[in-house]
């Protein structure tokens, strides 16, 4: 019985620690920047690790040529590339965080979720 209480106390401590780490993770993601580009750099997008778009750059020649459909396609492709990078960044930082917590099986479980 006392072992169960000790395990529960340890688990609660880990949960509090994890809450603090999640806040730290969100802060790191907010301060990290990723970029995506398309069309050989004709369109580029920068966003935070949380997925908030910081900037969009479009080659003026595309605008001058009135290439609306191409611009739309390239913006979409650049955003998707940057978004994939945010997912990878988030996965890496989450795995680092969970490895430090030392909760058995948690890192492996999160890796399986990332692969899904």
MILUMRO-418186 format. One line per 3 residues: number of its first residue (from 1); their letters; for each residue x, z negated, y negated of N, C-alpha, C. Coordinates in nm, 3 decimals. Last residue first. Layout:
NUM) A) X Z Y X Z Y X Z Y ~ ...
***
This chain:
116) XXX) 0.272 3.721 -0.825 0.136 3.770 -0.797 0.086 3.864 -0.903 ~ 0.509 3.617 -0.912 0.516 3.739 -0.832 0.379 3.802 -0.809 ~ 0.425 3.386 -1.037 0.485 3.492 -1.119 0.488 3.624 -1.044
113) XXX) 0.347 3.235 -0.816 0.245 3.276 -0.914 0.298 3.390 -1.000 ~ 0.594 3.190 -0.698 0.494 3.269 -0.626 0.385 3.318 -0.721 ~ 0.710 3.027 -0.891 0.770 3.157 -0.863 0.671 3.247 -0.790
110) XXX) 0.547 2.801 -0.868 0.541 2.880 -0.992 0.604 3.018 -0.972 ~ 0.630 2.714 -0.614 0.490 2.750 -0.638 0.477 2.837 -0.762 ~ 0.898 2.652 -0.662 0.864 2.758 -0.568 0.720 2.806 -0.588
107) XXX) 0.867 2.438 -0.843 0.937 2.559 -0.884 0.901 2.676 -0.793 ~ 0.734 2.246 -0.679 0.671 2.301 -0.800 0.735 2.432 -0.843 ~ 0.869 2.132 -0.463 0.779 2.244 -0.438 0.721 2.309 -0.562
104) XXX) 0.912 1.815 -0.612 0.932 1.899 -0.494 0.824 2.008 -0.482 ~ 1.019 1.792 -0.931 0.898 1.774 -0.852 0.907 1.869 -0.733 ~ 1.226 1.795 -1.123 1.253 1.751 -0.987 1.128 1.720 -0.906
101) XXX) 1.249 1.874 -1.385 1.159 1.763 -1.354 1.179 1.709 -1.213 ~ 1.412 2.096 -1.384 1.465 1.972 -1.441 1.378 1.852 -1.407 ~ 1.238 2.286 -1.285 1.355 2.250 -1.205 1.413 2.117 -1.253
98) XXX) 1.060 2.315 -1.495 1.013 2.250 -1.373 1.130 2.209 -1.284 ~ 1.225 2.444 -1.688 1.161 2.315 -1.716 1.123 2.244 -1.587 ~ 1.293 2.682 -1.559 1.398 2.590 -1.603 1.340 2.450 -1.622
95) XXX) 1.036 2.791 -1.532 1.114 2.757 -1.413 1.227 2.661 -1.446 ~ 0.977 2.832 -1.801 0.894 2.741 -1.721 0.969 2.698 -1.596 ~ 1.168 3.023 -1.873 1.171 2.891 -1.936 1.088 2.789 -1.858
92) XXX) 1.085 3.237 -1.705 1.220 3.181 -1.697 1.226 3.040 -1.754 ~ 0.820 3.284 -1.793 0.848 3.247 -1.653 0.984 3.181 -1.640 ~ 0.867 3.356 -2.061 0.784 3.240 -2.029 0.812 3.192 -1.887
89) XXX) 1.015 3.591 -2.022 1.072 3.477 -2.095 0.997 3.350 -2.060 ~ 0.824 3.749 -1.893 0.950 3.717 -1.826 1.016 3.594 -1.891 ~ 0.630 3.765 -2.095 0.596 3.708 -1.965 0.722 3.664 -1.890
86) XXX) 0.772 3.896 -2.294 0.726 3.758 -2.319 0.690 3.691 -2.187 ~ 0.811 4.142 -2.170 0.928 4.059 -2.197 0.887 3.916 -2.227 ~ 0.552 4.234 -2.175 0.615 4.210 -2.045 0.739 4.121 -2.062
83) XXX) 0.525 4.266 -2.452 0.443 4.166 -2.383 0.502 4.134 -2.245 ~ 0.696 4.481 -2.499 0.728 4.350 -2.556 0.650 4.240 -2.485 ~ 0.550 4.680 -2.361 0.688 4.647 -2.322 0.727 4.509 -2.374
80) XXX) 0.310 4.681 -2.506 0.310 4.645 -2.364 0.449 4.608 -2.315 ~ 0.404 4.770 -2.755 0.343 4.637 -2.743 0.344 4.592 -2.597 ~ 0.489 5.028 -2.683 0.586 4.931 -2.736 0.532 4.789 -2.725
77) XXX) 0.245 5.146 -2.602 0.357 5.135 -2.508 0.459 5.030 -2.554 ~ 0.097 5.133 -2.843 0.048 5.067 -2.722 0.162 5.045 -2.622 ~ 0.258 5.295 -3.003 0.237 5.154 -3.039 0.191 5.076 -2.917
74) XXX) 0.233 5.540 -2.868 0.363 5.475 -2.877 0.351 5.328 -2.914 ~ -0.042 5.597 -2.899 0.017 5.584 -2.765 0.149 5.508 -2.769 ~ -0.060 5.607 -3.180 -0.141 5.512 -3.103 -0.081 5.488 -2.965
71) XXX) 0.114 5.822 -3.233 0.143 5.689 -3.286 0.066 5.583 -3.206 ~ -0.027 6.030 -3.110 0.104 5.991 -3.059 0.141 5.851 -3.106 ~ -0.253 6.036 -3.276 -0.268 6.008 -3.133 -0.135 5.964 -3.071
68) XXX) -0.134 6.097 -3.531 -0.212 5.975 -3.506 -0.221 5.940 -3.357 ~ 0.071 6.244 -3.681 0.065 6.234 -3.535 -0.009 6.108 -3.492 ~ 0.140 6.344 -3.935 0.002 6.310 -3.904 -0.023 6.304 -3.752
65) XXX) 0.391 6.375 -4.014 0.338 6.484 -3.932 0.194 6.459 -3.889 ~ 0.430 6.131 -4.141 0.430 6.254 -4.220 0.367 6.371 -4.144 ~ 0.436 5.962 -3.919 0.327 5.949 -4.016 0.315 6.078 -4.097
62) XXX) 0.670 6.042 -3.797 0.544 6.047 -3.723 0.425 6.044 -3.818 ~ 0.855 5.988 -3.996 0.831 6.128 -3.959 0.702 6.143 -3.879 ~ 0.877 5.708 -4.007 0.801 5.779 -4.110 0.770 5.925 -4.076
59) XXX) 0.834 5.522 -3.717 0.918 5.623 -3.781 0.834 5.701 -3.882 ~ 0.718 5.199 -3.748 0.683 5.335 -3.707 0.770 5.431 -3.787 ~ 0.718 4.868 -3.641 0.791 4.969 -3.717 0.758 5.107 -3.660
56) XXX) 0.581 4.555 -3.672 0.563 4.686 -3.610 0.635 4.786 -3.701 ~ 0.626 4.203 -3.613 0.643 4.325 -3.691 0.618 4.448 -3.604 ~ 0.506 4.000 -3.466 0.577 3.967 -3.590 0.589 4.091 -3.677
53) XXX) 0.244 3.907 -3.261 0.319 4.019 -3.317 0.377 3.979 -3.453 ~ 0.266 3.654 -3.023 0.219 3.688 -3.157 0.307 3.799 -3.214 ~ 0.363 3.567 -2.780 0.287 3.692 -2.784 0.230 3.728 -2.919
50) XXX) 0.534 3.361 -2.759 0.393 3.329 -2.734 0.305 3.453 -2.741 ~ 0.770 3.463 -2.840 0.755 3.438 -2.698 0.614 3.399 -2.661 ~ 0.671 3.701 -3.094 0.722 3.572 -3.050 0.706 3.562 -2.899
47) XXX) 0.771 4.047 -3.126 0.673 3.939 -3.114 0.741 3.811 -3.071 ~ 0.806 4.373 -3.255 0.867 4.243 -3.230 0.756 4.140 -3.221 ~ 0.818 4.714 -3.177 0.733 4.597 -3.200 0.815 4.473 -3.169
44) XXX) 0.865 5.054 -3.277 0.915 4.929 -3.220 0.825 4.813 -3.265 ~ 0.887 5.398 -3.240 0.798 5.285 -3.266 0.860 5.163 -3.202 ~ 1.111 5.544 -3.188 1.027 5.588 -3.299 0.924 5.482 -3.338
41) XXX) 1.261 5.484 -2.969 1.278 5.399 -3.086 1.195 5.443 -3.206 ~ 1.174 5.668 -2.780 1.315 5.670 -2.822 1.340 5.590 -2.948 ~ 0.910 5.593 -2.743 0.941 5.719 -2.810 1.083 5.725 -2.859
38) XXX) 0.922 5.238 -2.803 0.873 5.356 -2.732 0.911 5.480 -2.811 ~ 1.002 4.890 -2.751 1.005 5.015 -2.827 0.956 5.129 -2.739 ~ 0.993 4.540 -2.816 0.962 4.653 -2.730 0.966 4.779 -2.814
35) XXX) 1.142 4.215 -2.826 1.110 4.345 -2.886 1.076 4.446 -2.778 ~ 1.105 3.864 -2.896 1.129 3.975 -2.803 1.087 4.104 -2.873 ~ 1.217 3.548 -3.001 1.165 3.679 -3.039 1.202 3.781 -2.932
32) XXX) 1.139 3.197 -3.009 1.206 3.313 -2.947 1.139 3.442 -2.992 ~ 0.970 3.009 -3.114 1.089 3.043 -3.192 1.165 3.163 -3.135 ~ 0.769 2.982 -2.926 0.731 3.020 -3.062 0.852 3.067 -3.143
29) XXX) 0.913 2.892 -2.708 0.850 3.024 -2.702 0.812 3.073 -2.842 ~ 0.986 2.637 -2.800 1.090 2.737 -2.774 1.031 2.878 -2.772 ~ 0.731 2.521 -2.817 0.816 2.532 -2.936 0.925 2.636 -2.919
26) XXX) 0.656 2.530 -2.549 0.579 2.606 -2.649 0.659 2.623 -2.778 ~ 0.848 2.351 -2.444 0.844 2.490 -2.400 0.770 2.576 -2.502 ~ 0.769 2.112 -2.568 0.902 2.166 -2.596 0.908 2.316 -2.559
23) XXX) 0.522 2.080 -2.444 0.529 2.094 -2.591 0.662 2.156 -2.632 ~ 0.614 2.053 -2.184 0.526 2.167 -2.217 0.527 2.189 -2.368 ~ 0.753 1.812 -2.199 0.827 1.936 -2.174 0.744 2.059 -2.209
20) XXX) 0.546 1.633 -2.231 0.645 1.648 -2.337 0.723 1.777 -2.323 ~ 0.424 1.668 -1.981 0.350 1.695 -2.104 0.443 1.715 -2.222 ~ 0.625 1.577 -1.810 0.591 1.718 -1.809 0.513 1.756 -1.935
17) XXX) 0.616 1.304 -1.862 0.738 1.378 -1.893 0.708 1.529 -1.901 ~ 0.365 1.249 -1.758 0.392 1.227 -1.901 0.514 1.307 -1.946 ~ 0.416 1.316 -1.488 0.311 1.387 -1.563 0.331 1.371 -1.713
14) XXX) 0.611 1.129 -1.418 0.646 1.271 -1.416 0.544 1.352 -1.498 ~ 0.452 0.900 -1.433 0.568 0.913 -1.520 0.610 1.059 -1.531 ~ 0.273 0.952 -1.228 0.223 0.940 -1.365 0.337 0.956 -1.466
11) XXX) 0.450 0.943 -1.009 0.378 1.066 -1.040 0.326 1.064 -1.183 ~ 0.526 0.673 -1.015 0.626 0.778 -1.033 0.561 0.910 -1.072 ~ 0.279 0.558 -0.960 0.347 0.527 -1.086 0.452 0.634 -1.117
8) XXX) 0.238 0.658 -0.702 0.143 0.692 -0.809 0.207 0.667 -0.945 ~ 0.449 0.536 -0.564 0.441 0.683 -0.572 0.351 0.727 -0.685 ~ 0.371 0.269 -0.594 0.499 0.313 -0.648 0.500 0.465 -0.664
5) XXX) 0.134 0.274 -0.452 0.131 0.240 -0.594 0.258 0.287 -0.662 ~ 0.237 0.333 -0.199 0.142 0.425 -0.262 0.134 0.401 -0.412 ~ 0.387 0.105 -0.151 0.455 0.233 -0.161 0.365 0.336 -0.229
2) XX) 0.192 -0.085 -0.126 0.278 -0.091 -0.244 0.356 0.039 -0.264 ~ 0.082 0.000 0.120 0.000 0.000 0.000 0.086 0.000 -0.126
***
